[in-house]
Amino acid sequence: MCRSASHWQTNLLPTVSLAGSFQAEQASYRGIQFDNAQSPFTLTNLIWSLPQLRLSRPEGQVQASYSSHLHTRDFSWQVQGQVDPRIL
């Protein structure tokens, strides 16, 4: 079974391409609560991307862009908004 998983990750995953969007009410990520979260997303060439992430909290809103490489785990965040950065 491990061999199958490795084969899938090596040969199939790099060819996967996804695109869509999500919207969630009363969401949380790593313990940080949000009233609303929404973004389009893509997965292509092993890059997971949320280019227009919008988060709402009682004290304000955050606009962000996130990308991550699935194999290297390199990632990038660009964040701006009216929320205290210490909560992030």
C-alpha positions in Angstrom: 0.0 0.0 0.0 2.8 2.4 0.7 4.2 1.8 -2.8 0.8 2.7 -4.2 0.6 5.9 -2.2 4.1 6.9 -3.3 3.3 6.1 -6.9 0.2 8.3 -6.7 2.0 11.2 -5.2 4.9 11.0 -7.6 3.1 10.3 -10.9 -0.5 11.5 -10.5 -0.5 14.4 -8.1 1.7 16.7 -10.3 -0.9 16.4 -13.1 -3.9 17.3 -10.9 -5.5 20.6 -11.6 -8.4 22.0 -9.5 -10.2 25.3 -9.5 -13.1 26.5 -7.4 -14.2 28.7 -4.6 -15.5 28.4 -1.0 -17.4 30.5 1.5 -17.7 29.6 5.1 -19.6 31.1 8.1 -18.2 30.9 11.6 -14.9 29.4 10.5 -11.6 28.9 12.2 -8.0 28.1 11.1 -5.4 27.0 13.6 -7.5 28.3 16.4 -8.2 31.8 14.9 -11.9 32.4 14.7 -13.6 34.2 11.7 -17.2 35.2 11.1 -16.8 34.7 7.4 -14.1 33.3 5.1 -14.2 33.1 1.3 -11.8 32.8 -1.6 -11.4 31.3 -5.0 -8.7 28.5 -5.0 -6.6 26.6 -7.5 -4.3 23.6 -7.4 -2.0 23.2 -10.3 1.7 22.1 -10.8 1.7 21.2 -7.1 0.9 24.8 -6.1 -2.1 25.3 -3.8 -3.3 29.0 -4.1 -5.9 31.1 -2.4 -5.3 34.4 -4.3 -8.2 36.5 -3.0 -8.8 35.3 0.6 -11.3 37.5 2.5 -11.7 37.0 6.2 -14.1 38.9 8.5 -13.9 39.3 12.3 -15.8 41.6 14.7 -12.9 44.1 14.7 -12.4 44.3 10.9 -11.6 42.5 7.7 -8.5 40.9 6.2 -7.6 40.5 2.6 -4.9 37.9 1.9 -3.2 35.9 -0.7 -1.7 32.5 0.1 0.3 29.9 -1.9 2.0 26.7 -1.0 4.1 24.1 -2.8 2.8 20.6 -1.8 6.1 18.8 -1.9 8.6 21.4 -0.7 6.1 23.0 1.7 7.4 26.4 0.8 4.7 29.0 1.3 3.9 32.6 1.0 1.4 34.9 2.7 0.5 38.5 1.8 -1.9 40.0 4.3 -3.5 43.4 4.8 -6.4 44.5 6.9 -7.8 46.1 10.0 -7.2 43.1 12.4 -4.7 43.1 15.2 -1.8 41.1 13.7 -1.0 39.5 17.1 -4.1 37.3 16.7 -2.6 35.9 13.5 
